[in-house]
């Protein structure tokens, strides 16, 4: 979303019989990495199924600013990369808009280069903490000029030669792990990341696919040790990006809570580090059938059949949080229509997403008549399967695309309409959301810009 773009409120009304056979846009995590690794590799990378949201395109523009050649022919993105170690200093600051993944991974990628790189973002991104990425980069010799609290805008000054480090990730964060591994690509010797709690592993899988000398060892306590040898060659690849499970979550939950719905969702990424929501919803009684599970490009994918279901509240295991951290807002919506109480804990990472998502979800539920309790790291939702008394409120989205989409889903099964104060930022991750949901039968309207 551009910094000056005006807001467009949107309203969702009670709907039923959501039906269709759809394909979700490409996975956001893999799309970011496809542009980055393709831009860094030698030779040509061809990408189909790329998510063309604003966040991803910001990453592509950053790679172009540092020497990668990127063009689109039909539905295929073609990248001619610079070669590992050969990125150029950008003549202008890299503006990542709302893209937290893009900016944090790119800081890692360029941090070990002997050059100066400046980073900008929109109001939401400027408020998000960057110290978790900057601290390991400092250990590698990177100098940081940043605003108070290590927030954007900031500038990195890379060392003449970076130091390889052994870094134990202090929180479950695929972004931090990935930033350190990417810094290791241009660092002599072996850089090691120690990961006590496994997070999504697309970086490891894709770097190996591009030819990086990367290995993973898991010790007797289940702690992962990821080693990457720097200054090796990456070679361009052909990538077909599978459907994003985080985007899949919205039509999936909508079908579960709206009466008479029966939906097929094609080619969904089923990497075990990303399927926590599906597992949780199945435990709550959701009718989700996994069809034709298969391997594509080294990743597990499948088609899903989703039907309206009677849900029952559960206590979600805390250790599941890393595999579904982006899906808790829409899980809270499903929980609102479940019989009994749903308890979600270990949600501290939600405090530092595009917004304080934990607080935003709680306030949005309260504004629409849903009984919930917000804890420091937890959310408890007491459901009402009929949706009676739900809705009638306006939700503050705080420039957060997942908050906007989650509460539009709430409105599809609530007694009264639900309005979100702005829907423009949905384009950062899921530009097709409105058209896709309406084509399924959802009653969602967008107001004129104001």
C-alpha positions in Angstrom: 0.0 0.0 0.0 1.4 3.4 -0.9 2.1 5.7 2.0 -0.6 8.2 0.9 -3.3 5.9 -0.3 -6.8 6.7 1.0 -8.8 4.2 3.0 -11.7 2.1 1.7 -14.0 0.6 4.3 -15.6 -2.8 3.5 -18.6 -4.5 4.9 -19.4 -8.3 4.9 -23.0 -9.5 5.4 -24.5 -12.9 6.3 -24.0 -15.3 3.4 -24.6 -19.0 2.8 -23.8 -21.7 0.2 -20.3 -20.7 -0.6 -19.4 -23.0 -3.5 -16.7 -23.2 -6.1 -13.4 -24.8 -7.3 -10.6 -22.3 -6.7 -6.9 -21.9 -6.8 -5.3 -19.6 -4.2 -2.5 -17.2 -5.2 1.1 -18.4 -4.7 2.6 -18.7 -1.3 3.9 -15.4 0.1 7.0 -16.9 1.8 8.1 -18.8 -1.3 7.4 -15.9 -3.6 9.6 -13.5 -1.6 12.4 -16.1 -1.6 12.0 -16.8 -5.4 12.7 -13.2 -6.3 15.6 -13.0 -3.8 17.3 -16.2 -4.7 16.6 -15.8 -8.4 18.0 -12.3 -8.2 21.2 -13.5 -6.5 21.8 -16.7 -8.5 23.8 -17.0 -11.7 21.9 -17.7 -14.9 18.1 -17.6 -15.4 15.3 -18.3 -13.0 11.7 -18.9 -14.2 8.8 -18.5 -11.8 5.2 -19.5 -12.3 2.4 -19.1 -9.8 4.2 -16.1 -8.1 2.0 -14.1 -5.7 1.8 -10.6 -7.3 1.0 -8.7 -4.1 2.5 -5.4 -3.3 4.8 -7.0 -0.6 6.4 -9.4 -3.2 6.7 -6.7 -5.9 8.6 -4.5 -3.4 11.1 -7.4 -2.9 11.4 -7.7 -6.7 12.1 -3.9 -7.0 14.8 -4.1 -4.3 16.6 -6.9 -6.2 16.4 -4.9 -9.4 17.9 -1.9 -7.6 20.8 -4.1 -6.7 21.5 -5.4 -10.2 19.1 -8.3 -10.9 17.2 -8.2 -14.3 13.5 -9.1 -13.8 10.8 -9.2 -16.4 7.4 -10.9 -17.0 6.5 -12.8 -20.1 2.8 -14.0 -20.0 2.4 -15.7 -16.7 6.1 -16.4 -16.1 8.5 -14.2 -14.3 12.1 -14.4 -15.6 15.1 -13.3 -13.6 18.7 -13.0 -14.7 20.6 -12.8 -11.4 23.8 -11.1 -10.4 25.6 -14.2 -9.1 26.3 -14.7 -5.4 28.6 -12.0 -3.9 27.9 -9.6 -6.8 25.0 -7.5 -5.7 25.4 -3.8 -6.4 24.9 -0.9 -4.0 21.5 0.6 -4.6 21.6 4.3 -5.6 18.3 4.9 -3.7 16.8 3.6 -0.4 14.9 0.3 -0.7 11.3 1.0 0.1 9.5 -2.2 1.3 6.1 -0.6 2.0 4.3 -3.1 4.3 6.6 -6.1 3.7 8.1 -7.3 6.9 9.4 -10.5 5.4 10.9 -8.7 2.5 12.8 -6.1 4.5 14.1 -8.5 7.2 15.4 -11.1 4.7 16.9 -8.4 2.5 18.8 -6.9 5.5 20.3 -10.3 5.9 21.1 -10.7 2.2 22.9 -7.3 1.9 24.3 -7.0 5.4 27.5 -8.9 4.7 28.3 -6.8 1.6 30.9 -4.0 1.8 28.4 -1.3 0.9 25.8 1.0 2.3 22.1 0.1 2.0 19.1 2.2 3.3 15.6 0.8 4.1 12.2 2.5 4.2 8.7 1.3 4.9 5.1 2.5 5.5 3.7 3.6 8.8 3.0 0.0 9.9 6.4 -1.3 8.9 8.2 1.6 10.5 6.6 0.7 13.9 7.8 -2.9 13.7 11.0 -4.1 15.6 14.1 -4.9 13.6 16.5 -5.6 16.4 15.9 -9.3 16.2 17.6 -9.3 12.7 20.0 -6.5 13.3 21.6 -8.0 16.5 23.1 -11.1 14.7 24.2 -8.9 11.8 26.1 -6.7 14.2 27.9 -9.8 15.4 29.0 -10.4 11.8 30.4 -6.9 11.6 27.6 -4.9 10.2 27.2 -1.3 11.4 23.6 0.0 11.8 22.3 3.6 11.6 18.7 3.3 12.9 16.0 5.2 14.7 15.4 4.7 18.4 14.5 1.1 19.0 16.1 -0.2 15.9 13.2 0.7 13.7 12.9 2.0 10.1 14.2 4.0 8.4 17.7 2.6 8.8 20.9 2.2 7.0 23.3 -0.8 7.0 27.1 -0.4 6.5 28.5 -3.8 5.6 32.0 -4.8 6.7 34.9 -5.3 4.3 34.8 -9.0 5.2 31.9 -10.4 7.4 32.5 -12.8 10.3 30.9 -16.2 10.2 28.9 -16.8 13.4 27.1 -19.4 15.4 23.8 -17.9 16.3 21.1 -19.4 18.5 17.7 -17.9 17.5 16.1 -16.5 20.7 12.5 -16.8 19.4 10.7 -19.0 17.0 11.2 -16.8 13.9 11.8 -18.0 10.3 12.6 -14.4 9.4 15.5 -14.2 11.8 16.8 -17.7 10.9 16.6 -16.8 7.2 18.3 -13.4 7.6 21.3 -15.0 9.3 21.6 -17.8 6.7 21.3 -15.2 3.8 24.1 -13.1 5.4 26.1 -16.3 5.5 25.9 -16.6 1.7 28.5 -13.8 1.2 30.6 -14.6 4.3 33.7 -16.7 4.2 33.6 -19.9 6.2 30.6 -21.6 7.8 27.7 -19.7 9.4 25.5 -21.8 11.8 22.0 -21.1 13.0 20.8 -23.0 16.0 17.0 -23.3 16.0 15.5 -24.8 19.2 11.9 -24.7 17.8 11.5 -25.5 14.2 9.9 -22.8 12.0 8.9 -22.8 8.3 11.9 -24.3 6.4 11.4 -22.8 2.9 14.8 -21.0 3.1 16.7 -24.1 3.8 14.9 -26.2 1.1 15.1 -23.4 -1.6 18.8 -22.6 -0.9 19.7 -26.2 -1.3 17.6 -26.3 -4.6 19.6 -23.3 -5.9 22.9 -25.1 -5.1 24.0 -23.6 -1.7 26.2 -25.8 0.5 23.7 -26.1 3.3 23.2 -28.9 5.8 20.8 -29.5 8.7 21.5 -31.6 11.8 18.9 -32.3 14.5 20.4 -33.2 17.9 18.9 -35.6 20.5 16.9 -32.8 22.0 15.3 -31.9 18.7 17.3 -28.7 18.3 18.2 -28.0 14.6 21.7 -26.9 13.6 21.7 -25.3 10.2 25.1 -24.8 8.5 25.8 -22.8 5.4 29.2 -22.4 3.7 29.6 -18.9 2.3 30.8 -17.7 -1.1 29.5 -20.6 -3.1 27.7 -20.6 -6.4 23.9 -20.4 -6.7 22.4 -21.4 -10.0 19.0 -20.3 -11.5 16.1 -22.6 -11.2 12.5 -23.2 -12.4 10.0 -22.7 -9.7 6.2 -23.3 -9.6 4.9 -21.6 -6.5 2.2 -23.5 -4.7 -0.9 -21.9 -3.1 -0.4 -19.9 0.1 -1.8 -21.7 3.1 -2.1 -18.4 5.0 -4.3 -17.0 2.2 -6.2 -20.3 1.9 -7.2 -19.9 5.5 -9.8 -17.2 4.7 -12.1 -18.9 2.2 -11.5 -22.2 4.2 -12.8 -20.7 7.5 -15.6 -18.9 5.6 -16.8 -22.2 4.1 -16.7 -23.9 7.6 -18.9 -21.2 9.3 -21.4 -20.4 6.5 -24.3 -22.8 6.1 -24.5 -25.1 3.1 -20.9 -24.4 1.8 -18.9 -26.9 -0.2 -15.6 -25.7 -1.6 -12.6 -27.2 -3.4 -9.3 -25.4 -3.0 -6.5 -26.5 -5.4 -2.7 -26.8 -5.1 -2.3 -25.7 -1.5 1.2 -25.8 0.1 1.1 -28.6 2.8 4.6 -28.2 4.2 4.4 -29.6 7.7 5.7 -26.3 9.2 2.6 -24.5 7.7 -0.4 -26.8 8.4 -1.1 -26.0 12.0 -4.4 -24.3 11.2 -5.8 -27.3 9.2 -4.8 -29.7 12.0 -6.4 -27.4 14.6 -9.6 -27.0 12.7 -9.9 -30.8 12.1 -9.5 -31.3 15.9 -12.4 -28.8 16.3 -14.6 -31.0 14.0 -14.0 -29.3 10.6 -14.8 -31.3 7.5 -11.6 -30.7 5.6 -10.7 -33.6 3.2 -7.1 -33.6 1.9 -7.2 -34.8 -1.7 -4.4 -36.0 -4.0 -1.4 -35.2 -1.7 1.7 -35.0 -3.8 5.2 -33.5 -4.2 5.8 -30.5 -6.4 9.2 -28.8 -6.6 10.3 -30.4 -3.3 7.3 -29.2 -1.4 4.2 -31.1 -0.2 1.0 -29.9 -1.9 -2.6 -31.1 -2.0 -6.2 -30.1 -2.9 -8.7 -29.5 -0.1 -12.4 -30.1 0.1 -14.0 -27.9 2.8 -17.7 -28.1 3.9 -19.7 -26.2 6.5 -19.2 -27.8 9.9 -20.2 -27.9 13.5 -17.1 -26.8 15.4 -16.2 -27.4 19.1 -13.8 -25.3 21.1 -10.4 -26.8 22.1 -7.2 -25.8 23.8 -4.7 -25.3 21.0 -1.3 -26.8 21.9 1.3 -24.0 22.6 4.0 -25.7 20.5 1.8 -25.5 17.4 2.1 -21.7 17.3 5.1 -21.5 14.9 3.3 -23.5 12.3 0.2 -21.3 12.3 1.3 -17.9 13.7 -0.3 -15.9 10.8 -3.5 -17.9 11.0 -4.5 -17.1 14.6 -6.7 -14.1 13.7 -8.9 -16.2 11.4 -8.8 -19.1 13.8 -10.3 -16.7 16.4 -13.1 -16.1 13.9 -13.7 -19.9 13.6 -13.7 -20.1 17.4 -16.4 -17.5 17.6 -18.8 -20.0 15.9 -17.6 -23.0 17.8 -19.5 -24.6 20.7 -17.7 -23.8 23.9 -14.3 -22.3 24.7 -11.2 -22.1 22.5 -8.0 -21.3 24.3 -5.0 -20.1 22.2 -1.7 -19.5 24.1 2.0 -18.8 23.2 0.9 -15.9 21.0 3.7 -13.4 21.9 4.8 -13.2 18.2 1.4 -11.7 17.3 2.3 -8.6 19.2 5.0 -7.7 16.6 3.3 -8.4 13.3 1.9 -5.8 10.9 0.0 -4.6 13.9 -0.3 -5.9 17.5 -2.5 -8.6 16.1 -3.5 -10.1 19.4 -4.9 -6.8 20.7 -6.5 -6.0 17.3 -8.3 -9.4 17.2 -9.6 -9.0 20.7 -10.9 -5.5 20.1 -12.5 -6.5 16.8 -14.2 -9.5 18.5 -15.5 -7.3 21.3 -16.8 -4.6 18.9 -18.9 -7.3 17.3 -20.4 -9.0 20.3 -18.0 -12.0 20.6 -17.1 -13.0 24.2 -13.3 -13.2 24.5 -10.5 -12.6 27.0 -7.1 -11.2 26.0 -4.0 -12.3 28.0 -0.4 -11.2 27.7 0.3 -14.0 25.3 -3.1 -15.7 25.0 -6.6 -15.3 23.6 -9.7 -17.2 24.9 -12.9 -17.1 22.7 -16.2 -18.4 23.9 -18.2 -19.3 20.9 -21.9 -19.1 19.8 -22.5 -21.4 16.7 -25.6 -19.5 15.7 -23.8 -16.1 15.4 -26.8 -14.5 17.1 -25.9 -11.1 18.4 -22.6 -11.0 16.4 -21.8 -8.1 14.2 -22.8 -4.5 14.0 -19.3 -3.1 14.8 -16.5 -1.5 12.9 -13.1 -3.0 13.2 -9.8 -1.0 13.3 -7.5 -2.8 11.0 -4.3 -0.9 11.8 -3.0 -1.2 8.2 -3.0 -5.0 8.7 -4.2 -7.2 5.8 -4.9 -10.3 7.9 -7.1 -8.3 10.4 -9.1 -6.9 7.5 -9.7 -10.3 5.8 -10.4 -12.1 9.1 -13.2 -9.8 10.2 -14.8 -9.8 6.7 -15.0 -13.5 7.2 -16.7 -12.9 10.6 -19.4 -10.9 8.9 -20.3 -13.7 6.5 -21.8 -15.7 9.4 -22.8 -13.0 11.9 -26.4 -11.9 12.5 -25.5 -8.3 11.6 -23.0 -6.9 9.1 -19.3 -6.4 10.1 -17.3 -3.4 8.7 -13.6 -3.0 8.6 -12.3 0.5 8.5 -10.0 -0.1 5.5 -9.6 -2.8 3.0 -6.9 -1.3 0.7 -4.0 -3.1 2.4 -5.4 -6.5 1.5 -3.6 -6.0 -1.8 -0.3 -6.5 0.0 -0.8 -10.2 0.2 -4.0 -11.3 -1.5 -5.1 -8.9 -4.3 -7.7 -11.3 -5.6 -9.5 -11.7 -2.2 -12.6 -9.6 -2.9 -13.3 -11.0 -6.4 -12.6 -14.6 -5.3 -14.9 -14.4 -2.2 -17.7 -12.7 -4.2 -17.5 -15.4 -6.9 -18.0 -18.0 -4.2 -21.2 -16.2 -3.1 -19.9 -14.0 -0.3 -21.8 -10.7 0.3 -18.9 -8.2 0.6 -19.0 -4.6 -0.5 -16.3 -2.0 -0.6 -17.1 1.7 0.0 -15.8 4.5 -2.1 -12.4 5.9 -1.0 -12.4 8.5 1.7 
